[in-house]
Amino acid sequence: MWSRRDFLGVGLRVGAATGLGVALAGCGDNDAQPDGSDGDGSCHPTRGDLEGPFFEPGAPHRVRIADDSEPGERLDLDGVVLDADCTTPLAGVVIEVWQADRTGAYHGPDEQYRLRGIVVSDDQGRFRVETIMPGRYLNGGPGDYRPAHVHFKLNAPGHAELTTQIYFAGDPYLAPQDSCATCGSDDPDRILSLSGSASAGWSGDLSVVLARQS
């Protein structure tokens, strides 16, 4: 198990809001025609950032990255991956997911890739991740926390690789309280609103827009 106390957690990027008031894409609601996350009808690919120090290749293919024994509040994320037009779904996108446990610690290959996994988007570009709410962690002195977040890395033929992370609405350590000054936790396109409860579990929808390779 790795402690994150001495590492700089880095933010990344995704795109447009969907269904439950999600953050993360460059364009509109998944249940309607995308209208642009900037509120002006524009469409733009999800923007990327650094991946951070805790990525590990080789995670297994699995939707449920937190098994029944994993402590924490359950979290289900339903997503869709869209082409650069913010409309066309992308099938077969390989999506690597990793996160901290509820205490803010990451786990590696020697722990069966705990809280890590790979999912692939279906014919409609959709994917699902079943996990727990990640914990915050200290990133400096006392009280210098990073907000909770989940990391994603997406790869699709003909498209630029995207590495990103999502945050959660209402987290008291979102910027300007984020201890990582270079992380974009104040970006509304990457702050996800959830429905549910701590006892029943949380759920949220997100969409990601991939840029074409130049």
N, C-alpha and C positions, 0 to 999 in steps of 0.2 A: 504494500500500500504506500502511496506517495503522499507526503504532506505538501500542500500548495503554499504554505505560509511564506516561503522565500522566493516564490515565482511571481512573475507578472502575468496575470491572466489577460489575454488580449481579446478584443471584440472582433466581430466579423460582420457579415451582412447577409440579409435576405430581402424579401420584398413584400408585396401588397397585402392589404387587409382582406380577410375572408369571413364568411359566415358569422363567427362569434366575436367579431371585432378584433381579429387577429392583427398582428403586425407582420410585416415581412414581405412585401413584394413590390414590384414596380407598378402595380396596376390593380385597382379595384377589387370587387367582391366576386368570389368564386361562383356565386349563385346568379350572377348577372354578367352583362358585358363589362369587362374591365374599364374603369373610368379614370385610372391614373391615381397613384397614391399621393401625388402632389396636389390633388384636388382640381386640376386644370384639364383633365382629359388626356394628359400625356401618358406615354408608356416608356418605361426604362427598365433595363435589366437590374436585377438585384446586385447590389454592390458588395465587394469582398473586403476582407481585412486579414490580418495575420491569424494563423491557426493556433498559436499558443504552444506551450512546451509539453503538453500531455497527449498529443495524438500518438496512436500506436497502430501501424498497419496489421492486417491479418485477423481482424475481428470476425466472428462467425456471422453467417446470414441468419438473422432472426428478427422478428417483429417485436417480441417481448424481451427487451434488454434488461429489465428488472424482474427477476423471478419472484415467486410468491413469498420467499423468505427474506426478500430485501426490505429493510426497515424504511419507513417513510410514507408520505402521502402519495397515493397513486396519481399518475398523470398519463392521459392518452392524448397524443397529438396526431391529427389527421391532416395530411398535406397534399398539395398538388404541385407538379412541376410544369411550367409553361415555357414555350419557346419565346424568342425575343419580341414577338408581336403581342405578347401578353394575352394571347387567346388560344393558341394551338397547344394541346397537351403533349407532353413528351413521355413516351413509353420507354422502359428499359433503362432509366437513369439509375446509376449506382450511387447510393446515398449512405455514407458512413456517418455514424452517430456516436458521440461520446459525451460523458458528463461526470460530475462529481456525485458522490453519495450524499446522504442528508447531512453529514458532518462537514462537507466541503473537501473530502479526500477523493483522489482519483485512484483507480485500480488498473493493473496491467495484465499482460498475457499470463503471468504466473498465478493469477487469480481467475482463470477461465474467462478473461476479458469481461469481468464484471462491469455492468453499466456501459457496455460498448456493443455495437452490432452494425450490420449492414442490411439495408432493405433496398428493394428495387421497385421503381414506379411501374404501375400496371398500364393497360391499354389506354386508360383515361388520364394517365400521368399521376395517378393517386398513389399515396403511400401512407403507412401508419406506423407509429412508434408507441409501444406500451412501456411505461417506465415509472419513475417516481419524481417528485419535485426535487431538484438538486439543491444542495446546501450552499450557503455563502461561505467565503473563506477570507482570512486575514491576508492582506497584501501589503505589509509594512508594519507600522506601529499599532498599538492598541486602538481598536475602533476603526481601523482602515480596512474596511471590507470591500470585496467585490460583490455585486449583486448576483443572485442566482442566474444561471444560464445553461443552455444546452448547445453543443457544437454540432455543426453539420458540414460535411464535405461532399459535393455533388459532381459527378462526372458523366457526360453524355457525348457520344460521337458527334463531331462537328461543332461542339460548343466549348467555350472556355471553362476550365475547372473553377468551381466556386467553393470557397470555404467561408463559413459564416457562423454566427451564433444568435440565439434569440434570448431576450429578457422577458420579464413578466411585469405587467402593470401593477402598480401599488408597492413595488419593492422599495423600501426606504433608502437603499443604497444605489439606486439609479443616479446618474449624473445630475447635479454636480457633487453628489456625495460619493460617487464611485472613486475608489482609491487608485484606479488606473486612469490616469489623465489622458491617455491616448486611445482609450476604448470609447466606443460610441453608444453608451447606454442611455444617452439622451435622444437617440434617433427614434422617432415614433414609428418608422417603418419596421423596426425590429423589436418592438415591445408588444408582447402578446397578452390580450385579455382572455381570461379563463372563465369558464362556467363550472359550477359544481360546489363542492365543499370539502373540507379536510377529511371528514369521516366517510363521505360517499365517493371521493375522488374528484379530480379536476379533468377538464377536457378543453381543447382548443383546436382551431383550424388555422392553417397557414398555407400561403402559396409562395412559390419561388420562381423567379423569371431568370432563365439562363441566357447569357450573351452568346452570340455566334462567334466562332473563331474567325479572326481577321486574316 
